[in-house]
């Protein structure tokens, strides 16, 4: 009965939802496993006990468990193997959890009142027999997944000392059909793939979504009207504005960290160059001027420089240039092809789509210690569009599987990957949002 | 397998050229008016109303074996026009010369490998290469426009060279005939 309901729910949701969303839903109710590839021996064991009381339609503990497992930093205990199910601190027997070799324990419960739910949770250090967190959040039933993601963020930050990025969103482009029959959509979803919402539909290609720093707007490229144009759209209201409509390519828009400027690629001068537009005045400053393809500019966290793709040296590599223009310097020297740069929030890590022959993988260049160290985050063979989570702990990217595109989220150490598959059609061009404002 | 597309293109090109020659000859045989008449008509009548002898007409776009070829293919990461497509450049440039009101949109495309935005640039380079070739053969820049779709409009979605080679292309689309 329960199984059939779950199956039906998934079948109903499949056209709308990402598959792992259903997998996660199922897992959170003790069924299927979530689609996680690889593992981290150093992951911290944590038991997330199913939350007690009335949490409405949402399995809050299950959402938290899936979040923490997906990060690669935690190893969660299957709820089927829990000998006890405490829902508050007074019921916690530390020896039980020590015997199960758990470092941490999260318990909680919900109380409903007038459509709202009050969720209380407590985090314990098992070895120290100490309560690390004890908080309560109140939200309407429709926002209980948000509550769960915020609990995940708090647990993550308390234990690891790094801000969690579970309560964030992702944008991506989907397409169905082929050639001139193709249909495109720009979708915004929770970081775990739940709650997908289409914000643009088009019969012309859509690409390169990128978030405003406040997370309220998306900029993207749309071919509606017959040529590429750069748009800025308010996600909540749907109101939108076409900011460029030049002859040739209007591509690769990217908000500056303070949100006042937009870096972009325009080929109105004869070939693709990087420009920066002041959004208030619409004034354009040309940043690069080369007989090469210069594109995919992304800002350094301080807003002072731009990283971009250029084939001025023959094949595409990543270069850095001052955000006010001037000469550019080459940044990537590993791999014959490096494109689509994405920077971590501290500017120390750079992810690229790196090509060698017919194999394209997501590569990470770490500059935190002296000379750059490269590592591979994905196996290939046609991986592209890396996008860092706002805390730098994970990278979202697009891959090909058979004839279609899927998304993966991979931990920045490359140890754990999670696959996000759309039931039908292609998924591509992922962009991870900034932190949400509470 | 790799040589199949150029080979087919070459065969089609030869077929196209011979058909073109045949059409040209047939027209000459048909008309053969006294030499003074064409001089009068060209000086008094607008160009569009009376095509000159041997000039293309919009109907030729559907019947002429060379003009019917509207796709030019490229090698990986290349925007150089391959020699086998020169004949197609010649006949479309002639069409543009014969039909000053014709407008041709060159849609550049790339295969799926590499970044989407970079591939937009690559598609534009290919479109520009075709535009240059048409202008070198007498087409006017005012008749030509280039748009790049990058890898966003594949005609084939398998991840192998046979498919990629079909996607690395410029499509010639007449927006006015």
Interface residues (C-beta under 8 A of the other chain):
Chain A: X178 X179 X180 X182 X205 X207 X208 X223 X226 X227 X228 X248 X249 X251 X252 X265 X267 X271 X272 X293 X295 X296 X309 X311 X315 X316 X337 X339 X340 X353 X355 X358 X360 X381 X382 X384 X385 X400 X403 X404 X428 X429
Chain B: X77 X112 X113 X114 X115 X116 X117 X118 X120 X121 X122 X124 X125 X146 X147 X148 X149 X150 X152 X153 X154 X155 X157 X158 X159
